[in-house]
């Protein structure tokens, strides 16, 4: 990573870390907490991830890969400062049934009233190649590995009247409608590793050369957007849509090409009931990015829908094991 990008990321992290520690004044006519601060959740859902390599020009050829997406279910427990989350795929719901490919994912979120940090990692060992358009069929593309890791950081405004945690995780209550602008920065590393290149799988020679070269790159995207919490019955019901757009640059690590542009779009909406004991909400989200590599554009699309069912409970008056 060039020094200018290192300094930009370092300055952003120092600024957001300082803001995270600062005191935030809140208008109690707009924002309230819950007496029961500990939660347990169950969340079934479904996700898809698609990758499209497109050429430059008016009628570019495209080569498309997709993850073997499936429905999943999981649970989340938060007790005081300790959180634990685990999810697993539901057998028989794969996009291509009978094909087993590996996918590893790791992430966590650290939230403060004004900022949120979201480190993440995704690793795909094997993808799917679509072989028919009208009635989708897929062949396994084994040996193709794709990795991405980074940190999404968000800064929220109008925190005196608006709380993003009310609409994002239903952890607080938004008593009256309010919203705020969001600013974000995403430093990220990505790599494609094709273990055994074969021209029988990719006929387009340009795309073949790109993937066979095992490209890897680092990027930095910054942008902004808006989130609004519509609430009813003093926050018992909430609808919270958000959209964030960003632009930045990427640097390929295995060639001397100059910095190239990168675009990013995030959007989500949560809607449901947020009660003092029980809560439930539906989430829909989409994240799209366009990466300009040396000979191809890589368009990535992630979308997800889930249902969260939660229960709030009080902590024990005495510490568990002297810590919790």
C-alpha positions as CSV (number, residue, x, y, z in Angstrom):
1,X,0.0,0.0,0.0
2,X,1.4,3.4,-1.0
3,X,2.3,5.8,1.8
4,X,-0.6,8.2,0.9
5,X,-3.1,5.4,1.4
6,X,-1.5,4.3,4.6
7,X,-1.7,7.8,6.0
8,X,-5.3,8.2,4.9
9,X,-6.4,4.9,6.6
10,X,-4.3,5.7,9.7
11,X,-5.8,9.2,10.1
12,X,-9.3,7.9,9.6
13,X,-8.8,5.2,12.2
14,X,-7.3,7.7,14.7
15,X,-10.2,10.2,14.1
16,X,-12.9,7.6,14.5
17,X,-11.2,6.0,17.5
18,X,-11.1,9.4,19.2
19,X,-14.8,10.1,18.3
20,X,-15.7,6.6,19.7
21,X,-14.4,7.6,23.1
22,X,-16.1,11.0,23.2
23,X,-19.2,11.6,25.2
24,X,-22.5,11.9,23.2
25,X,-25.4,14.0,24.3
26,X,-28.8,12.4,23.6
27,X,-32.3,13.9,23.6
28,X,-34.4,11.5,25.7
29,X,-37.5,12.6,23.8
30,X,-36.0,10.9,20.7
31,X,-33.8,8.0,22.0
32,X,-34.2,5.5,24.9
33,X,-32.6,2.3,26.0
34,X,-34.0,-0.9,27.2
35,X,-33.9,-2.2,30.8
36,X,-33.0,-5.6,29.6
37,X,-29.6,-5.0,27.8
38,X,-28.7,-8.7,27.1
39,X,-30.1,-10.5,24.1
40,X,-30.4,-13.9,22.5
41,X,-31.4,-14.2,18.8
42,X,-32.3,-16.8,16.2
43,X,-32.0,-15.7,12.5
44,X,-32.8,-17.8,9.4
45,X,-31.9,-16.3,6.1
46,X,-30.7,-16.7,2.5
47,X,-27.7,-15.1,0.7
48,X,-26.3,-15.0,-2.8
49,X,-22.8,-13.8,-4.1
50,X,-22.0,-13.3,-7.8
51,X,-18.9,-12.3,-9.6
52,X,-18.9,-11.1,-13.2
53,X,-15.7,-10.4,-15.3
54,X,-16.6,-7.9,-18.1
55,X,-14.5,-6.4,-20.8
56,X,-14.2,-2.8,-21.7
57,X,-16.1,-1.3,-24.6
58,X,-19.7,-0.8,-25.9
59,X,-20.6,-4.6,-26.0
60,X,-18.3,-6.2,-23.5
61,X,-18.2,-10.0,-23.2
62,X,-18.9,-11.3,-19.7
63,X,-17.7,-14.3,-17.7
64,X,-19.8,-15.1,-14.6
65,X,-19.2,-17.1,-11.5
66,X,-21.3,-17.5,-8.4
67,X,-21.0,-18.9,-4.9
68,X,-23.0,-22.1,-4.2
69,X,-25.4,-20.0,-2.0
70,X,-27.8,-21.6,0.4
71,X,-30.3,-20.9,3.1
72,X,-28.9,-20.8,6.7
73,X,-29.9,-20.4,10.3
74,X,-28.0,-19.3,13.3
75,X,-28.1,-17.8,16.8
76,X,-26.5,-14.9,18.5
77,X,-26.0,-14.3,22.3
78,X,-24.9,-11.1,23.9
79,X,-24.3,-11.0,27.6
80,X,-22.8,-7.8,29.0
81,X,-19.5,-7.3,27.1
82,X,-19.3,-10.9,25.7
83,X,-20.9,-11.9,22.4
84,X,-21.1,-15.2,20.5
85,X,-22.5,-16.0,17.1
86,X,-22.7,-19.1,15.0
87,X,-24.5,-20.0,11.8
88,X,-24.7,-23.0,9.5
89,X,-26.1,-23.8,6.1
90,X,-29.3,-25.8,5.7
91,X,-28.7,-29.0,3.7
92,X,-30.7,-29.3,0.5
93,X,-31.0,-25.5,-0.1
94,X,-27.9,-25.1,-2.1
95,X,-28.1,-23.3,-5.5
96,X,-26.5,-26.3,-7.1
97,X,-27.6,-29.4,-5.1
98,X,-25.1,-32.2,-5.0
99,X,-22.1,-29.9,-5.4
100,X,-20.1,-29.3,-2.2
101,X,-17.8,-26.3,-2.2
102,X,-16.1,-24.6,0.8
103,X,-16.9,-21.1,2.0
104,X,-15.4,-19.5,5.2
105,X,-16.7,-16.2,6.6
106,X,-15.7,-14.2,9.7
107,X,-16.8,-10.8,10.9
108,X,-17.7,-8.9,14.0
109,X,-19.0,-5.4,14.8
110,X,-17.9,-2.9,17.4
111,X,-20.5,-0.2,17.9
112,X,-20.3,3.2,19.6
113,X,-23.0,6.0,19.4
114,X,-21.1,7.8,16.6
115,X,-19.0,5.1,14.9
116,X,-19.1,1.5,14.0
117,X,-16.2,-0.8,13.0
118,X,-16.9,-4.0,10.9
119,X,-13.9,-6.2,10.2
120,X,-14.7,-9.0,7.8
121,X,-13.1,-11.9,5.9
122,X,-14.6,-14.1,3.1
123,X,-12.9,-17.1,1.5
124,X,-14.3,-19.2,-1.4
125,X,-12.7,-22.5,-2.3
126,X,-14.5,-23.4,-5.5
127,X,-17.3,-21.5,-7.4
128,X,-20.1,-22.3,-9.8
129,X,-20.0,-21.7,-13.6
130,X,-23.5,-21.2,-15.1
131,X,-24.0,-23.4,-18.2
132,X,-27.5,-22.6,-19.2
133,X,-29.5,-19.3,-19.3
134,X,-33.2,-20.2,-19.6
135,X,-33.1,-23.1,-17.1
136,X,-30.1,-22.4,-14.9
137,X,-27.6,-25.2,-14.6
138,X,-24.2,-25.1,-13.0
139,X,-20.9,-26.8,-13.2
140,X,-18.4,-26.8,-10.4
141,X,-15.3,-24.6,-10.9
142,X,-13.0,-26.3,-8.4
143,X,-9.6,-25.0,-7.7
144,X,-10.7,-21.4,-8.1
145,X,-10.2,-19.5,-4.8
146,X,-11.3,-16.0,-4.0
147,X,-10.4,-14.2,-0.8
148,X,-11.4,-10.7,0.5
149,X,-10.7,-9.0,3.8
150,X,-11.1,-5.5,5.1
151,X,-12.7,-3.2,7.6
152,X,-15.9,-1.2,7.0
153,X,-15.9,1.9,9.3
154,X,-18.9,4.2,9.6
155,X,-19.4,7.6,11.1
156,X,-22.9,8.7,12.0
157,X,-24.3,12.2,12.4
158,X,-27.2,13.7,14.3
159,X,-26.6,11.3,17.2
160,X,-28.4,13.6,19.6
161,X,-31.7,12.7,17.9
162,X,-31.0,9.6,15.9
163,X,-29.5,6.2,16.8
164,X,-28.5,3.8,14.0
165,X,-28.6,0.9,16.5
166,X,-32.4,1.2,16.7
167,X,-32.8,0.4,13.0
168,X,-29.7,-1.8,12.5
169,X,-29.9,-4.3,15.4
170,X,-33.0,-3.1,17.4
171,X,-30.7,-2.6,20.4
172,X,-32.1,0.8,21.3
173,X,-35.4,2.6,20.8
174,X,-36.0,5.5,18.5
175,X,-39.0,7.2,20.1
176,X,-39.6,9.8,17.3
177,X,-38.7,9.7,13.6
178,X,-35.2,10.9,12.8
179,X,-32.3,10.2,10.5
180,X,-28.6,11.1,9.9
181,X,-25.9,11.2,7.3
182,X,-23.4,8.4,7.2
183,X,-19.8,8.6,6.2
184,X,-17.7,5.5,5.6
185,X,-14.3,4.2,4.6
186,X,-13.4,0.7,3.4
187,X,-9.8,-0.4,3.1
188,X,-9.7,-3.9,1.6
189,X,-7.5,-6.7,0.2
190,X,-8.6,-9.2,-2.4
191,X,-7.0,-12.1,-4.2
192,X,-7.9,-14.7,-6.8
193,X,-5.9,-17.9,-6.9
194,X,-6.5,-20.5,-9.6
195,X,-4.7,-23.7,-8.6
196,X,-4.8,-25.5,-11.9
197,X,-5.6,-23.2,-14.8
198,X,-7.4,-24.8,-17.8
199,X,-8.5,-23.3,-21.1
200,X,-11.3,-25.9,-21.2
201,X,-13.1,-23.9,-18.5
202,X,-12.6,-20.4,-19.9
203,X,-12.6,-19.9,-23.6
204,X,-12.1,-16.1,-23.5
205,X,-8.3,-15.7,-23.7
206,X,-8.2,-12.3,-21.9
207,X,-10.2,-13.5,-18.9
208,X,-8.1,-16.7,-18.9
209,X,-4.8,-14.7,-18.7
210,X,-6.2,-12.5,-15.9
211,X,-7.4,-15.4,-13.7
212,X,-4.3,-17.6,-14.4
213,X,-2.0,-14.7,-13.2
214,X,-3.4,-15.0,-9.7
215,X,-4.2,-11.3,-9.3
216,X,-4.4,-9.6,-6.0
217,X,-5.0,-6.0,-5.1
218,X,-5.7,-3.5,-2.3
219,X,-8.3,-0.8,-2.4
220,X,-9.6,2.2,-0.5
221,X,-13.1,3.4,-0.9
222,X,-14.7,6.4,0.8
223,X,-18.3,7.7,0.6
224,X,-21.4,8.7,2.3
225,X,-25.2,8.1,2.5
226,X,-28.2,8.5,4.7
227,X,-30.2,6.4,7.1
228,X,-33.7,7.2,8.4
229,X,-35.8,5.6,11.1
230,X,-39.5,5.8,10.6
231,X,-41.1,4.8,13.9
232,X,-44.7,4.2,15.1
233,X,-46.2,3.9,18.5
234,X,-43.1,5.5,20.1
235,X,-40.7,3.2,18.6
236,X,-42.5,-0.1,19.0
237,X,-42.5,-0.5,15.3
238,X,-39.8,0.7,13.0
239,X,-38.8,0.8,9.3
240,X,-35.2,1.8,8.7
241,X,-33.8,2.1,5.1
242,X,-30.2,3.2,4.3
243,X,-28.1,3.8,1.2
244,X,-24.4,4.5,1.0
245,X,-22.3,5.2,-2.1
246,X,-18.5,5.3,-2.4
247,X,-15.7,5.9,-4.8
248,X,-12.0,5.1,-4.4
249,X,-9.0,3.5,-6.0
250,X,-7.2,0.2,-6.2
251,X,-3.6,-0.9,-6.7
252,X,-2.8,-4.3,-8.3
253,X,0.1,-5.9,-6.5
254,X,1.4,-8.2,-9.2
255,X,1.9,-5.5,-11.9
256,X,3.1,-1.9,-12.2
257,X,-0.2,-0.5,-13.3
258,X,-1.2,2.9,-11.9
259,X,-4.1,3.3,-9.4
260,X,-7.5,2.5,-11.0
261,X,-11.0,3.5,-9.9
262,X,-13.3,1.4,-7.8
263,X,-17.0,2.0,-7.0
264,X,-19.1,0.7,-4.2
265,X,-22.8,0.8,-3.3
266,X,-24.5,-0.5,-0.1
267,X,-28.2,-0.5,0.7
268,X,-30.3,-2.1,3.4
269,X,-33.7,-1.9,5.0
270,X,-34.9,-3.4,8.4
271,X,-38.5,-3.4,9.5
272,X,-40.2,-5.0,12.5
273,X,-41.3,-4.9,16.1
274,X,-39.0,-3.7,18.9
275,X,-40.6,-4.4,22.3
276,X,-39.1,-4.3,25.8
277,X,-38.8,-8.1,26.0
278,X,-39.3,-9.6,22.5
279,X,-38.4,-8.2,19.1
280,X,-38.5,-9.4,15.5
281,X,-37.5,-7.8,12.2
282,X,-36.9,-8.6,8.5
283,X,-33.7,-7.5,6.9
284,X,-32.9,-7.1,3.2
285,X,-29.5,-5.9,2.1
286,X,-27.4,-5.5,-1.1
287,X,-23.8,-4.6,-1.7
288,X,-22.4,-4.0,-5.2
289,X,-18.9,-3.1,-6.2
290,X,-17.0,-2.5,-9.5
291,X,-13.3,-3.1,-9.6
292,X,-11.2,-2.0,-12.6
293,X,-8.5,-4.6,-13.1
294,X,-5.9,-4.4,-15.9
295,X,-7.9,-6.2,-18.6
296,X,-11.3,-6.7,-17.1
297,X,-13.9,-5.1,-14.8
298,X,-14.9,-7.3,-11.8
299,X,-18.5,-6.7,-10.8
300,X,-19.4,-8.2,-7.4
301,X,-22.9,-8.5,-6.1
302,X,-23.9,-9.7,-2.6
303,X,-27.5,-9.7,-1.4
304,X,-29.2,-11.2,1.6
305,X,-32.6,-11.5,3.3
306,X,-33.1,-12.7,6.8
307,X,-35.6,-12.8,9.7
308,X,-34.4,-12.1,13.3
309,X,-36.3,-13.3,16.4
310,X,-34.9,-11.9,19.6
311,X,-35.4,-12.0,23.4
312,X,-34.0,-9.5,25.9
313,X,-33.0,-10.5,29.4
314,X,-31.5,-8.9,32.5
315,X,-28.0,-9.7,33.7
316,X,-27.3,-11.6,36.9
317,X,-26.7,-9.4,39.9
318,X,-23.5,-11.3,40.8
319,X,-20.6,-11.7,38.4
320,X,-20.2,-15.1,36.7
321,X,-16.7,-16.5,37.1
322,X,-15.8,-13.1,38.5
323,X,-15.9,-11.5,35.0
324,X,-19.5,-11.4,33.6
